[in-house]
Amino acid sequence: MKKQISGKTNSGNSFNFPSILTGVLAYRVVNNDYLTITPNIMADYSSNKFSWVSGLQLKYKNVVWAGYQNFDFEDLHSINLGVDVKTRFRIGFSYGFSDFFSSDGLNIQEFVLGYRLQ
């Protein structure tokens, strides 16, 4: 016999958030007034696993930016594009895919709205 768990049974004051430590290592190989090219590696460590993501970020005249990230060399990729408005506001779009424009694989679309503090 299966027992159904209701929301009242599960509601409580204890939260179980995963403990994740994320670090990014990046180096600007080209950095001038017109173009900035920054390859990077982002590493995530949790109690269960370690994973890393390689990426490349391009920025033109400190306004238009584009990037690529490879979450898994065979499966998941991400392309992002955007603009920085008056160096404070960031507007962009990201498309994550396992098979480019295929309905069979995983496709994720994200919009980016940001405010830079520095």
All heavy atoms as an XYZ file, in Angstrom:
954
protein
N       0.844     -1.174      0.000
C       0.000      0.000      0.000
C       0.887      1.234      0.000
O       1.805      1.357      0.809
C      -0.898     -0.029      1.239
C      -1.787      1.157      1.351
S      -2.882      0.929      2.768
C      -3.921      2.291      2.523
N       0.625      2.169     -0.902
C       1.387      3.405     -0.982
C       0.766      4.445     -0.079
O      -0.445      4.558      0.014
C       1.403      3.929     -2.407
C       2.191      3.075     -3.351
C       2.214      3.715     -4.709
C       3.013      2.864     -5.669
N       3.049      3.431     -6.998
N       1.607      5.217      0.540
C       1.144      6.314      1.389
C       1.372      7.618      0.649
O       2.465      7.878      0.162
C       1.907      6.315      2.708
C       1.461      7.414      3.635
C       2.245      7.373      4.931
C       1.799      8.528      5.810
N       2.565      8.588      7.031
N       0.344      8.409      0.523
C       0.461      9.699     -0.143
C       0.940     10.734      0.857
O       0.433     10.811      1.974
C      -0.887     10.122     -0.727
C      -0.791     11.413     -1.504
C      -2.121     11.747     -2.160
O      -3.091     11.027     -2.016
N      -2.141     12.835     -2.883
N       1.919     11.504      0.463
C       2.470     12.533      1.341
C       1.842     13.855      0.958
O       1.895     14.261     -0.201
C       4.000     12.604      1.210
C       4.604     11.263      1.611
C       4.556     13.725      2.054
C       6.083     11.176      1.365
N       1.241     14.503      1.903
C       0.592     15.781      1.625
C       1.561     16.921      1.871
O       2.604     16.753      2.490
C      -0.641     15.951      2.515
O      -0.239     16.103      3.861
N       1.191     18.088      1.396
C       2.011     19.272      1.617
C       2.105     19.633      3.082
O       3.100     20.163      3.549
N       1.069     19.344      3.847
C       1.087     19.652      5.276
C       2.125     18.805      5.998
O       2.777     19.251      6.915
C      -0.293     19.432      5.890
C      -1.321     20.421      5.413
C      -2.665     20.148      6.039
C      -3.715     21.106      5.500
N      -5.041     20.808      6.034
N       2.282     17.563      5.569
C       3.259     16.678      6.200
C       4.676     17.169      5.942
O       5.535     17.109      6.807
C       3.105     15.249      5.653
O       1.759     14.838      5.837
C       4.040     14.296      6.363
N       4.922     17.680      4.733
C       6.266     18.105      4.356
C       6.600     19.525      4.762
O       7.741     19.922      4.706
C       6.451     17.978      2.841
C       6.538     16.540      2.415
O       6.888     15.680      3.206
N       6.205     16.278      1.168
N       5.586     20.304      5.098
C       5.887     21.693      5.429
C       6.522     21.761      6.805
O       6.115     21.097      7.735
C       4.627     22.555      5.371
O       3.719     22.126      6.364
N       7.541     22.553      6.916
C       8.260     22.706      8.169
C       9.208     23.863      8.041
O       9.292     24.515      7.019
N       9.944     24.110      9.064
C      10.854     25.243      9.061
C      12.271     24.865      8.671
O      13.131     25.718      8.619
C      10.851     25.918     10.432
C       9.519     26.576     10.718
O       8.831     26.981      9.793
N       9.152     26.659     11.984
N      12.529     23.593      8.435
C      13.890     23.210      8.067
C      14.013     23.152      6.550
O      13.183     22.566      5.862
C      14.250     21.855      8.672
O      13.408     20.857      8.143
N      15.060     23.806      6.026
C      15.312     23.822      4.599
C      16.622     23.101      4.337
O      17.593     23.277      5.072
C      15.411     25.257      4.075
C      14.138     26.027      4.210
C      13.968     26.941      5.232
C      13.103     25.826      3.311
C      12.793     27.661      5.353
C      11.928     26.534      3.422
C      11.768     27.454      4.443
N      16.649     22.322      3.297
C      17.863     21.607      2.923
C      18.373     22.166      1.610
O      17.963     21.745      0.539
C      17.596     20.103      2.785
C      17.289     19.468      4.117
O      17.850     19.866      5.117
N      16.398     18.497      4.113
N      19.246     23.155      1.683
C      19.854     23.729      0.498
C      21.159     22.990      0.210
O      21.923     22.699      1.136
C      20.164     25.219      0.695
C      18.938     26.074      0.762
C      18.533     26.623      1.957
C      18.193     26.325     -0.376
C      17.414     27.408      2.032
C      17.071     27.103     -0.319
C      16.671     27.652      0.886
N      21.426     22.695     -1.041
C      22.699     22.043     -1.350
C      23.864     23.003     -1.127
O      23.744     24.189     -1.389
C      22.561     21.672     -2.832
C      21.502     22.575     -3.352
C      20.602     22.902     -2.204
N      24.946     22.489     -0.633
C      26.149     23.297     -0.434
C      26.996     23.204     -1.684
O      27.499     22.143     -2.022
C      26.944     22.789      0.770
O      26.172     22.887      1.925
N      27.128     24.319     -2.382
C      27.889     24.355     -3.632
C      28.903     25.489     -3.560
O      28.579     26.599     -3.151
C      26.963     24.563     -4.849
C      25.970     23.419     -4.967
C      27.778     24.682     -6.128
C      24.927     23.630     -6.033
N      30.114     25.192     -3.948
C      31.171     26.190     -4.031
C      31.517     26.358     -5.504
O      31.820     25.384     -6.194
C      32.404     25.727     -3.244
C      33.611     26.634     -3.278
C      33.291     27.980     -2.639
C      34.777     25.981     -2.582
N      31.432     27.585     -6.004
C      31.702     27.870     -7.408
C      32.872     28.836     -7.517
O      32.931     29.822     -6.789
C      30.465     28.493     -8.089
O      29.372     27.588     -8.000
C      30.740     28.794     -9.549
N      33.768     28.552     -8.434
C      34.901     29.433     -8.699
C      35.078     29.615    -10.199
O      34.757     28.723    -10.979
N      35.568     30.788    -10.592
C      35.797     31.084    -12.009
C      37.245     31.532    -12.182
O      37.721     32.398    -11.449
C      34.838     32.184    -12.516
C      35.150     32.529    -13.965
C      33.396     31.751    -12.363
N      37.909     30.954    -13.143
C      39.265     31.336    -13.502
C      39.205     31.880    -14.928
O      38.750     31.190    -15.841
C      40.208     30.138    -13.437
C      41.643     30.377    -13.848
C      42.310     31.373    -12.902
C      42.403     29.070    -13.874
N      39.599     33.131    -15.111
C      39.532     33.774    -16.421
C      40.785     34.602    -16.654
O      41.383     35.120    -15.708
C      38.293     34.664    -16.513
N      41.186     34.712    -17.907
C      42.344     35.523    -18.271
C      42.065     36.200    -19.605
O      41.711     35.539    -20.581
C      43.599     34.651    -18.387
C      44.834     35.442    -18.693
C      45.447     36.193    -17.701
C      45.374     35.460    -19.973
C      46.580     36.942    -17.984
C      46.504     36.195    -20.257
C      47.098     36.935    -19.260
O      48.212     37.665    -19.535
N      42.215     37.505    -19.649
C      41.980     38.255    -20.883
C      43.198     38.127    -21.780
O      44.247     38.682    -21.495
C      41.695     39.717    -20.574
C      40.382     39.895    -19.873
C      40.095     41.340    -19.630
N      38.772     41.470    -19.040
C      38.387     42.473    -18.293
N      39.223     43.472    -18.045
N      37.182     42.499    -17.796
N      43.047     37.409    -22.874
C      44.168     37.229    -23.803
C      44.291     38.409    -24.748
O      45.384     38.691    -25.242
C      44.046     35.899    -24.586
C      44.197     34.722    -23.655
C      42.742     35.810    -25.343
N      43.193     39.100    -25.015
C      43.197     40.340    -25.786
C      42.401     41.348    -24.977
O      41.296     41.062    -24.523
C      42.547     40.161    -27.184
C      42.438     41.486    -27.899
C      43.321     39.159    -28.010
N      42.982     42.526    -24.743
C      42.297     43.534    -23.936
C      42.715     44.914    -24.436
O      43.723     45.453    -24.019
C      42.636     43.363    -22.453
C      41.806     44.244    -21.564
O      40.799     44.797    -21.987
N      42.232     44.397    -20.328
N      41.943     45.462    -25.373
C      42.224     46.806    -25.869
C      40.919     47.593    -25.940
O      39.883     47.133    -25.465
C      42.962     46.754    -27.215
C      42.202     45.993    -28.273
O      41.003     46.158    -28.437
N      42.910     45.128    -29.001
N      40.932     48.773    -26.536
C      39.743     49.629    -26.579
C      38.616     49.052    -27.422
O      37.461     49.405    -27.231
C      40.103     51.015    -27.111
C      40.990     51.780    -26.148
O      40.983     51.442    -24.949
O      41.689     52.710    -26.603
N      38.938     48.187    -28.370
C      37.930     47.671    -29.284
C      37.450     46.269    -28.933
O      36.277     45.964    -29.052
C      38.457     47.668    -30.724
C      38.701     49.049    -31.236
C      39.983     49.573    -31.273
C      37.646     49.846    -31.656
C      40.212     50.861    -31.736
C      37.858     51.134    -32.112
C      39.140     51.630    -32.146
O      39.363     52.901    -32.586
N      38.354     45.392    -28.517
C      38.008     43.985    -28.341
C      38.618     43.417    -27.067
O      39.773     43.679    -26.749
C      38.502     43.185    -29.556
C      38.168     41.705    -29.598
C      36.657     41.495    -29.718
C      38.875     41.052    -30.776
N      37.808     42.649    -26.371
C      38.277     41.899    -25.204
C      37.901     40.445    -25.417
O      36.735     40.128    -25.664
C      37.631     42.415    -23.913
O      37.914     43.808    -23.783
C      38.164     41.688    -22.706
N      38.884     39.545    -25.340
C      38.653     38.111    -25.466
C      39.089     37.463    -24.162
O      40.236     37.603    -23.751
C      39.429     37.508    -26.649
C      39.003     38.186    -27.956
C      39.214     36.001    -26.713
C      39.793     37.741    -29.163
N      38.137     36.756    -23.517
C      38.406     36.174    -22.204
C      37.983     34.709    -22.164
O      36.802     34.404    -22.007
C      37.642     36.940    -21.104
O      37.858     38.337    -21.260
C      38.072     36.508    -19.731
N      38.924     33.768    -22.316
C      38.583     32.371    -22.058
C      38.460     32.166    -20.548
O      39.117     32.850    -19.758
C      39.749     31.582    -22.634
C      40.836     32.557    -22.838
C      40.272     33.930    -22.819
N      37.597     31.220    -20.153
C      37.388     31.000    -18.718
C      37.025     29.556    -18.428
O      36.599     28.818    -19.312
C      36.305     31.948    -18.191
C      34.989     31.757    -18.891
O      34.338     30.734    -18.741
N      34.591     32.740    -19.690
N      37.196     29.191    -17.171
C      36.772     27.887    -16.657
C      36.018     28.135    -15.362
O      36.518     28.828    -14.468
C      37.974     26.963    -16.388
C      38.691     26.641    -17.698
C      37.526     25.682    -15.698
C      39.959     25.838    -17.512
N      34.800     27.601    -15.274
C      34.010     27.701    -14.057
C      33.934     26.308    -13.448
O      33.591     25.342    -14.130
C      32.601     28.213    -14.364
C      31.737     28.343    -13.131
S      30.088     28.974    -13.479
C      29.353     27.566    -14.272
N      34.258     26.207    -12.163
C      34.230     24.921    -11.475
C      33.205     24.961    -10.350
O      33.123     25.944     -9.613
C      35.610     24.608    -10.913
N      32.414     23.903    -10.252
C      31.436     23.737     -9.179
C      31.809     22.511     -8.360
O      32.064     21.448     -8.913
C      30.021     23.525     -9.733
C      29.396     24.788    -10.264
O      29.788     25.871     -9.796
O      28.521     24.699    -11.128
N      31.820     22.680     -7.047
C      32.067     21.552     -6.160
C      30.916     21.454     -5.170
O      30.547     22.437     -4.523
C      33.387     21.719     -5.401
C      33.580     20.645     -4.367
C      33.954     19.366     -4.755
C      33.345     20.897     -3.026
C      34.110     18.366     -3.813
C      33.495     19.902     -2.085
C      33.874     18.642     -2.479
O      34.009     17.656     -1.545
N      30.331     20.297     -5.082
C      29.322     20.027     -4.060
C      29.732     18.759     -3.342
O      30.695     18.097     -3.712
C      27.927     19.884     -4.680
O      27.858     18.714     -5.461
N      28.992     18.400     -2.308
C      29.345     17.208     -1.539
C      29.209     15.942     -2.372
O      29.789     14.916     -2.042
C      28.476     17.124     -0.292
O      27.107     17.107     -0.664
N      28.466     16.033     -3.467
C      28.241     14.845     -4.283
C      29.147     14.743     -5.502
O      29.453     13.657     -5.958
C      26.784     14.796     -4.761
C      25.821     14.683     -3.612
O      26.153     14.146     -2.565
N      24.626     15.204     -3.790
N      29.557     15.888     -6.070
C      30.318     15.810     -7.311
C      31.117     17.082     -7.569
O      30.907     18.107     -6.943
C      29.388     15.540     -8.488
C      28.416     16.668     -8.771
C      27.556     16.349     -9.985
C      26.639     17.513    -10.276
N      25.900     17.352    -11.496
N      32.023     16.972     -8.525
C      32.822     18.087     -9.008
C      32.577     18.189    -10.510
O      32.638     17.207    -11.228
C      34.314     17.837     -8.737
C      35.204     18.893     -9.323
C      35.390     20.092     -8.669
C      35.842     18.679    -10.535
C      36.211     21.075     -9.205
C      36.664     19.639    -11.074
C      36.842     20.836    -10.406
N      32.274     19.385    -10.995
C      32.086     19.575    -12.432
C      32.725     20.890    -12.844
O      32.903     21.784    -12.027
C      30.599     19.560    -12.794
O      29.926     20.603    -12.144
N      33.059     20.991    -14.120
C      33.651     22.216    -14.634
C      33.091     22.532    -16.003
O      32.632     21.652    -16.725
C      35.170     22.128    -14.657
C      35.718     21.047    -15.536
C      35.852     19.731    -15.223
C      36.193     21.188    -16.868
N      36.380     19.050    -16.279
C      36.605     19.922    -17.305
C      36.307     22.264    -17.733
C      37.118     19.702    -18.560
C      36.825     22.037    -18.997
C      37.235     20.776    -19.390
N      33.123     23.813    -16.347
C      32.565     24.311    -17.597
C      33.602     25.237    -18.229
O      34.089     26.157    -17.583
C      31.264     25.106    -17.330
C      30.734     25.712    -18.604
C      30.224     24.239    -16.671
N      33.927     24.989    -19.486
C      34.836     25.885    -20.202
C      34.017     26.893    -20.996
O      32.883     26.617    -21.394
C      35.746     25.087    -21.137
O      34.968     24.394    -22.090
N      34.575     28.067    -21.208
C      33.835     29.094    -21.926
C      34.748     30.115    -22.567
O      35.955     30.155    -22.324
N      34.147     30.952    -23.384
C      34.848     32.030    -24.060
C      33.916     33.230    -24.125
O      32.756     33.101    -24.526
C      35.243     31.604    -25.485
C      35.989     32.628    -26.320
C      37.376     32.875    -25.736
C      36.103     32.149    -27.760
N      34.404     34.386    -23.718
C      33.612     35.622    -23.722
C      34.301     36.639    -24.617
O      35.509     36.869    -24.493
C      33.492     36.167    -22.301
C      32.583     37.335    -22.144
C      31.119     36.938    -22.081
O      30.796     35.823    -21.756
N      30.252     37.844    -22.394
N      33.540     37.255    -25.514
C      34.036     38.312    -26.394
C      33.256     39.587    -26.097
O      32.041     39.539    -25.899
C      33.831     37.949    -27.865
C      34.441     36.647    -28.348
C      33.934     36.317    -29.735
C      35.939     36.733    -28.342
N      33.950     40.721    -26.074
C      33.285     41.999    -25.846
C      33.853     43.013    -26.829
O      35.072     43.133    -26.975
C      33.505     42.465    -24.415
C      32.555     43.521    -23.968
C      32.620     43.676    -22.459
C      31.518     44.563    -21.983
N      31.592     44.777    -20.546
N      32.955     43.754    -27.501
C      33.361     44.731    -28.503
C      33.041     46.128    -27.992
O      31.880     46.438    -27.688
C      32.643     44.457    -29.827
C      32.984     45.426    -30.916
C      34.240     45.423    -31.505
C      32.047     46.349    -31.346
C      34.552     46.312    -32.504
C      32.359     47.257    -32.354
C      33.610     47.225    -32.923
O      33.926     48.124    -33.909
N      34.056     46.970    -27.908
C      33.951     48.368    -27.467
C      33.218     48.512    -26.129
O      32.510     49.485    -25.895
C      33.271     49.221    -28.523
C      34.113     49.448    -29.752
C      33.490     50.484    -30.658
C      34.388     50.784    -31.815
N      33.845     51.800    -32.703
N      33.369     47.549    -25.249
C      32.734     47.554    -23.921
C      31.232     47.760    -23.977
O      30.622     48.276    -23.049
C      33.361     48.613    -23.008
C      34.671     48.144    -22.451
O      34.904     46.946    -22.308
N      35.541     49.080    -22.143
N      30.602     47.362    -25.091
C      29.152     47.520    -25.237
C      28.492     46.205    -25.620
O      27.609     45.714    -24.925
C      28.807     48.602    -26.288
C      27.311     48.695    -26.511
C      29.354     49.955    -25.865
N      28.904     45.602    -26.716
C      28.294     44.381    -27.224
C      29.124     43.188    -26.771
O      30.351     43.208    -26.869
C      28.220     44.411    -28.770
C      27.627     43.130    -29.312
C      27.423     45.610    -29.238
N      28.479     42.145    -26.255
C      29.198     40.970    -25.801
C      28.533     39.697    -26.317
O      27.347     39.662    -26.617
C      29.331     40.944    -24.283
C      28.055     41.178    -23.528
C      27.568     42.378    -23.093
C      27.089     40.210    -23.132
N      26.372     42.214    -22.451
C      26.055     40.884    -22.454
C      26.997     38.837    -23.265
C      24.949     40.230    -21.919
C      25.900     38.186    -22.740
C      24.900     38.885    -22.074
N      29.341     38.681    -26.435
C      28.875     37.363    -26.876
C      29.739     36.319    -26.192
O      30.887     36.584    -25.829
C      28.963     37.225    -28.388
N      29.178     35.151    -26.004
C      29.942     34.110    -25.350
C      29.478     32.721    -25.727
O      28.400     32.533    -26.294
N      30.309     31.754    -25.392
C      30.014     30.350    -25.625
C      30.481     29.578    -24.410
O      31.558     29.837    -23.879
C      30.738     29.848    -26.879
C      30.673     28.354    -27.046
C      29.502     27.754    -27.501
C      31.748     27.559    -26.720
C      29.425     26.381    -27.632
C      31.690     26.187    -26.857
C      30.531     25.598    -27.308
O      30.454     24.239    -27.430
N      29.667     28.638    -23.953
C      30.056     27.745    -22.869
C      29.766     26.320    -23.278
O      28.745     26.042    -23.910
C      29.308     28.067    -21.585
C      29.768     29.342    -20.945
C      29.064     29.589    -19.632
O      27.855     29.604    -19.585
N      29.831     29.784    -18.592
N      30.664     25.422    -22.891
C      30.524     24.011    -23.209
C      30.373     23.256    -21.901
O      31.339     23.037    -21.186
C      31.760     23.546    -23.969
C      31.612     22.151    -24.467
O      30.757     21.403    -24.030
N      32.460     21.785    -25.394
N      29.140     22.882    -21.571
C      28.872     22.210    -20.307
C      29.296     20.752    -20.328
O      29.572     20.172    -19.314
C      27.381     22.307    -19.957
C      26.970     23.705    -19.643
C      26.401     24.513    -20.604
C      27.175     24.223    -18.383
C      26.035     25.808    -20.314
C      26.814     25.522    -18.079
C      26.239     26.310    -19.052
N      29.311     20.157    -21.471
C      29.728     18.770    -21.634
C      30.188     18.659    -23.082
O      29.470     19.062    -23.982
C      28.555     17.834    -21.355
C      28.951     16.375    -21.375
O      29.980     16.035    -21.974
O      28.220     15.569    -20.790
N      31.352     18.118    -23.315
C      31.903     18.123    -24.662
C      31.005     17.426    -25.683
O      31.126     17.634    -26.861
C      33.298     17.503    -24.679
C      34.331     18.417    -24.120
C      34.969     18.104    -22.937
C      34.649     19.590    -24.763
C      35.914     18.950    -22.417
C      35.604     20.449    -24.242
C      36.232     20.121    -23.066
N      30.083     16.592    -25.233
C      29.218     15.896    -26.178
C      27.771     16.370    -26.128
O      27.037     16.166    -27.077
C      29.263     14.404    -25.896
C      30.634     13.811    -26.124
C      30.681     12.346    -25.755
O      29.624     11.782    -25.412
O      31.765     11.770    -25.805
N      27.340     16.977    -25.027
C      25.904     17.176    -24.871
C      25.439     18.620    -24.822
O      24.678     19.043    -25.660
C      25.405     16.471    -23.608
C      25.472     14.966    -23.756
O      25.392     14.484    -24.884
O      25.612     14.290    -22.737
N      25.821     19.392    -23.827
C      25.161     20.667    -23.580
C      26.079     21.852    -23.882
O      27.200     21.926    -23.387
C      24.693     20.729    -22.126
C      23.759     21.871    -21.774
C      22.503     21.835    -22.634
C      23.377     21.804    -20.314
N      25.583     22.768    -24.700
C      26.300     23.969    -25.094
C      25.419     25.179    -24.817
O      24.201     25.058    -24.721
C      26.625     23.936    -26.594
C      27.268     22.670    -27.034
N      28.620     22.481    -26.990
C      26.747     21.520    -27.514
C      28.909     21.271    -27.429
N      27.782     20.666    -27.752
N      26.023     26.360    -24.730
C      25.264     27.578    -24.508
C      25.909     28.724    -25.276
O      27.127     28.894    -25.249
C      25.228     27.915    -23.025
O      24.556     29.118    -22.803
N      25.064     29.507    -25.950
C      25.499     30.707    -26.663
C      24.769     31.884    -26.035
O      23.565     31.800    -25.790
C      25.159     30.626    -28.164
C      25.918     29.478    -28.814
C      25.463     31.934    -28.863
C      25.506     29.215    -30.246
N      25.500     32.969    -25.745
C      24.831     34.146    -25.186
C      25.265     35.401    -25.924
O      26.387     35.509    -26.399
C      25.073     34.261    -23.670
C      26.528     34.216    -23.307
O      27.284     35.080    -23.706
N      26.942     33.212    -22.553
N      24.320     36.335    -26.024
C      24.530     37.604    -26.710
C      23.893     38.711    -25.885
O      22.882     38.483    -25.217
C      23.863     37.605    -28.089
C      24.264     36.525    -29.068
C      23.286     36.466    -30.225
C      25.665     36.789    -29.568
N      24.476     39.908    -25.933
C      23.858     40.996    -25.205
C      24.567     42.320    -25.406
O      25.547     42.421    -26.144
N      24.036     43.332    -24.725
C      24.604     44.671    -24.761
C      24.643     45.230    -23.345
O      23.822     44.883    -22.498
C      23.801     45.634    -25.670
C      23.868     45.210    -27.112
C      22.378     45.759    -25.222
N      25.615     46.101    -23.111
C      25.694     46.869    -21.873
C      25.302     48.300    -22.207
O      25.878     48.914    -23.104
C      27.107     46.834    -21.285
C      27.466     45.464    -20.740
O      26.546     44.664    -20.509
O      28.668     45.216    -20.538
N      24.310     48.824    -21.502
C      23.812     50.175    -21.748
C      24.419     51.104    -20.709
O      24.217     50.918    -19.510
C      22.265     50.212    -21.675
C      21.748     51.605    -21.942
C      21.657     49.210    -22.644
N      25.175     52.091    -21.172
C      25.855     53.062    -20.306
C      26.701     52.379    -19.233
O      26.815     52.866    -18.119
C      24.851     54.017    -19.676
C      24.151     54.880    -20.698
C      23.305     55.934    -20.038
C      22.657     56.801    -21.093
N      21.888     57.875    -20.538
N      27.286     51.240    -19.559
C      28.166     50.428    -18.711
C      27.539     49.998    -17.388
O      28.193     49.346    -16.589
C      29.518     51.126    -18.427
O      29.302     52.273    -17.605
C      30.229     51.506    -19.701
N      26.312     50.296    -17.116
C      25.659     49.913    -15.862
C      24.603     48.833    -16.036
O      24.455     47.964    -15.205
C      25.001     51.137    -15.194
C      25.970     52.078    -14.591
C      26.502     51.492    -13.327
N      27.325     52.474    -12.649
C      28.221     52.159    -11.772
N      28.425     50.925    -11.453
N      28.933     53.080    -11.190
N      23.842     48.914    -17.114
C      22.736     47.986    -17.322
C      23.116     46.948    -18.362
O      23.724     47.270    -19.382
C      21.480     48.744    -17.787
C      21.015     49.757    -16.790
C      21.338     51.092    -16.942
C      20.260     49.373    -15.697
C      20.923     52.037    -16.034
C      19.836     50.307    -14.779
C      20.171     51.640    -14.940
N      22.755     45.696    -18.105
C      23.085     44.601    -19.009
C      21.793     43.928    -19.465
O      20.949     43.563    -18.656
C      23.973     43.598    -18.300
C      24.313     42.397    -19.144
C      25.465     41.657    -18.556
N      26.679     42.281    -19.089
C      27.859     41.701    -19.114
N      28.024     40.518    -18.602
N      28.893     42.320    -19.629
N      21.650     43.796    -20.783
C      20.501     43.123    -21.384
C      21.050     42.048    -22.306
O      21.931     42.320    -23.121
C      19.633     44.114    -22.190
C      19.138     45.240    -21.294
C      18.462     43.393    -22.845
C      18.537     46.401    -22.045
N      20.525     40.817    -22.179
C      21.050     39.758    -23.011
C      20.113     38.580    -23.159
O      19.026     38.537    -22.573
N      20.569     37.614    -23.941
C      19.817     36.406    -24.226
C      20.791     35.239    -24.272
O      21.895     35.360    -24.793
C      19.089     36.537    -25.576
C      18.387     35.284    -26.004
C      17.185     34.932    -25.426
C      18.932     34.470    -26.971
C      16.529     33.775    -25.815
C      18.290     33.311    -27.377
C      17.082     32.966    -26.792
N      20.378     34.109    -23.724
C      21.197     32.908    -23.728
C      20.378     31.737    -24.252
O      19.214     31.580    -23.890
C      21.689     32.617    -22.310
O      22.415     31.413    -22.289
N      20.984     30.941    -25.092
C      20.334     29.757    -25.644
C      21.196     28.547    -25.341
O      22.341     28.455    -25.785
C      20.139     29.923    -27.159
C      19.525     28.721    -27.836
C      18.197     28.382    -27.602
C      20.263     27.932    -28.700
C      17.625     27.287    -28.215
C      19.703     26.829    -29.331
C      18.386     26.512    -29.082
O      17.818     25.425    -29.684
N      20.686     27.632    -24.523
C      21.381     26.402    -24.199
C      20.769     25.245    -24.964
O      19.546     25.137    -25.070
N      21.590     24.369    -25.502
C      21.078     23.295    -26.349
C      21.968     22.075    -26.276
O      23.159     22.165    -25.982
C      20.970     23.777    -27.803
C      22.284     24.238    -28.379
C      23.093     23.378    -29.078
C      22.703     25.547    -28.202
C      24.303     23.808    -29.610
C      23.908     25.988    -28.720
C      24.711     25.112    -29.430
N      21.361     20.927    -26.534
C      22.142     19.703    -26.673
C      22.284     19.332    -28.146
O      23.277     18.769    -28.558
C      21.498     18.557    -25.898
O      20.177     18.359    -26.329
N      21.281     19.670    -28.946
C      21.334     19.485    -30.389
C      20.728     20.743    -30.997
O      19.551     21.023    -30.795
C      20.552     18.234    -30.794
C      20.843     17.793    -32.212
O      21.756     18.368    -32.838
O      20.166     16.872    -32.690
N      21.504     21.535    -31.702
C      21.127     22.882    -32.126
C      19.780     22.895    -32.850
O      19.593     22.228    -33.850
C      22.229     23.457    -33.010
C      22.200     24.942    -33.127
C      22.421     25.725    -32.014
C      21.959     25.562    -34.333
C      22.411     27.103    -32.100
C      21.950     26.927    -34.440
C      22.175     27.707    -33.314
N      18.832     23.679    -32.336
C      17.482     23.847    -32.878
C      16.755     22.527    -33.136
O      16.016     22.390    -34.089
C      17.489     24.692    -34.154
C      17.808     26.124    -33.912
C      18.848     26.727    -34.576
C      17.072     26.872    -33.012
C      19.152     28.060    -34.363
C      17.371     28.199    -32.791
C      18.405     28.796    -33.461
N      16.973     21.552    -32.281
C      16.287     20.276    -32.407
C      15.282     20.140    -31.274
O      15.587     20.458    -30.125
C      17.297     19.128    -32.341
O      16.620     17.895    -32.254
N      14.094     19.670    -31.579
C      13.082     19.491    -30.536
C      13.318     18.220    -29.742
O      12.674     18.000    -28.712
C      11.685     19.475    -31.162
O      11.587     18.409    -32.085
N      14.229     17.362    -30.187
C      14.497     16.116    -29.469
C      15.346     16.331    -28.225
O      15.199     15.631    -27.240
C      15.217     15.124    -30.384
C      14.353     14.699    -31.554
O      13.121     14.791    -31.430
O      14.924     14.297    -32.585
N      16.239     17.295    -28.252
C      17.165     17.498    -27.143
C      16.699     18.581    -26.193
O      15.609     19.141    -26.313
N      17.535     18.879    -25.242
C      17.265     19.914    -24.251
C      17.545     21.284    -24.845
O      18.620     21.530    -25.376
C      18.154     19.690    -23.024
C      18.068     20.711    -21.913
C      16.683     20.648    -21.265
C      19.139     20.461    -20.884
N      16.571     22.182    -24.779
C      16.728     23.552    -25.251
C      16.296     24.498    -24.142
O      15.175     24.403    -23.655
C      15.888     23.812    -26.505
C      16.365     23.007    -27.687
O      17.527     23.039    -28.019
N      15.470     22.262    -28.300
N      17.178     25.403    -23.743
C      16.893     26.348    -22.664
C      17.114     27.751    -23.203
O      18.149     28.032    -23.805
C      17.818     26.105    -21.462
C      17.645     24.692    -20.932
C      17.564     27.131    -20.374
C      18.699     24.285    -19.927
N      16.143     28.627    -22.983
C      16.277     30.019    -23.385
C      16.168     30.876    -22.137
O      15.259     30.698    -21.332
C      15.185     30.393    -24.381
C      15.273     29.583    -25.650
C      14.174     29.928    -26.613
O      13.765     31.066    -26.709
N      13.698     28.940    -27.345
N      17.118     31.801    -21.964
C      17.135     32.670    -20.792
C      17.331     34.110    -21.235
O      18.084     34.380    -22.168
C      18.277     32.293    -19.850
C      18.192     30.900    -19.314
C      19.423     30.535    -18.501
O      20.544     30.692    -19.012
O      19.238     30.114    -17.362
N      16.665     35.010    -20.542
C      16.867     36.438    -20.754
C      17.666     36.984    -19.577
O      17.449     36.591    -18.433
C      15.528     37.174    -20.883
C      14.805     36.834    -22.139
C      13.838     35.858    -22.148
C      15.120     37.474    -23.325
C      13.175     35.522    -23.308
C      14.466     37.147    -24.499
C      13.491     36.171    -24.485
N      18.565     37.905    -19.857
C      19.438     38.469    -18.837
C      19.106     39.940    -18.666
O      19.102     40.703    -19.638
C      20.928     38.319    -19.231
C      21.821     38.999    -18.223
C      21.297     36.875    -19.404
N      18.808     40.346    -17.443
C      18.676     41.738    -17.075
C      19.585     41.955    -15.885
O      19.457     41.263    -14.869
C      17.229     42.083    -16.703
C      16.192     41.957    -17.800
C      14.801     42.186    -17.242
C      16.491     42.952    -18.920
N      20.501     42.885    -15.984
C      21.443     43.070    -14.901
C      21.810     44.520    -14.650
O      21.607     45.386    -15.504
N      22.352     44.740    -13.480
C      22.851     46.056    -13.086
C      24.246     45.861    -12.510
O      24.430     45.083    -11.572
C      21.931     46.695    -12.042
C      22.395     48.055    -11.605
C      22.229     49.143    -12.434
C      23.025     48.232    -10.376
C      22.671     50.405    -12.045
C      23.465     49.473     -9.980
C      23.293     50.554    -10.813
O      23.734     51.792    -10.425
N      25.216     46.531    -13.073
C      26.605     46.401    -12.609
C      26.861     47.363    -11.445
O      26.539     48.530    -11.525
C      27.557     46.686    -13.767
C      27.421     45.688    -14.882
C      28.358     46.038    -16.003
N      29.723     45.942    -15.580
C      30.557     44.970    -15.937
N      30.147     44.028    -16.730
N      31.785     44.955    -15.517
N      27.453     46.851    -10.393
C      27.716     47.668     -9.195
C      28.989     48.490     -9.332
O      29.102     49.532     -8.721
C      27.806     46.757     -7.974
C      26.513     46.043     -7.627
C      26.745     45.090     -6.461
C      25.409     47.015     -7.320
N      29.965     48.050    -10.075
C      31.207     48.799    -10.173
C      31.242     49.708    -11.358
O      30.603     49.598    -12.310
C      32.414     47.890    -10.184
C      32.630     47.175    -11.492
C      33.797     46.235    -11.408
O      33.739     45.273    -10.695
N      34.867     46.515    -12.130
